[in-house]
Amino acid sequence: MKNFLFTILGGILALIVFVLGSLFGEFVNVIKGSQSSQISSSELVINEQISASIEATPDIYISYPSFYAKNISDDDKSMINAHFSGILTLVKENGLCVGGAYQTYNEMNKEGVNTLSLSSQLACKFSANKLEQYNKLIADIENLIKSSVVKLHLSAINPAFSAEAEAKNQSELKSALSTAVTNAAQNLSSDFNKTCTLSELNFGGASYYHARLANDDATAKISAPELKSKSLKASADAKYICK
């Protein structure tokens, strides 16, 4: 009988230990979950726009002289072909510009009559020491078409960056942005007394100045501004996680 009672008591004690063990495990999980929730809620997600700038000096000039003609007659066509053949030859020999092919199109004049018009453009890029060479091309073209229905429209000569200089500028801007991003993380860590690390970074573009067109005076003096240092700016959207 005693053995039977001891067996029952042993079973009851084992059951109690099992239940208490299960309850303790659930308690531990609840505590862990609460701690995890507190840690998660203590994280800060901060979005910042980071900017950086560098100084760079343009290394070339650009210009886009163009040609136009209106009210073209059948008698004008052979002369136009001859003049543009000469223009293309001058452009090729000079070596500073590309383009020069022309296209014709119909447009309505003031009297409501459809007439034939013409347009063409050159794209010129050259270093500062080639300005005289560029001016000679323009003078030769003006001399060639002085008796033609085709007229030359001069555009401004503006500072610009060559492909090589632009690639260098982009590289330096990204380096400056990288430094700014690192500094921002350190400043945020200090401000919030947390450890802030970069989570995402999306680069924007560099901000360059653009060429301006000259006035419509085809006899305007051809001159070039001084190649001065310019401020180039870039930005990036940064996301930081602070813990």
Disulfide bonds with the S-S distance in Angstrom:
Cys97-Cys124 2.04
Cys196-Cys242 2.03
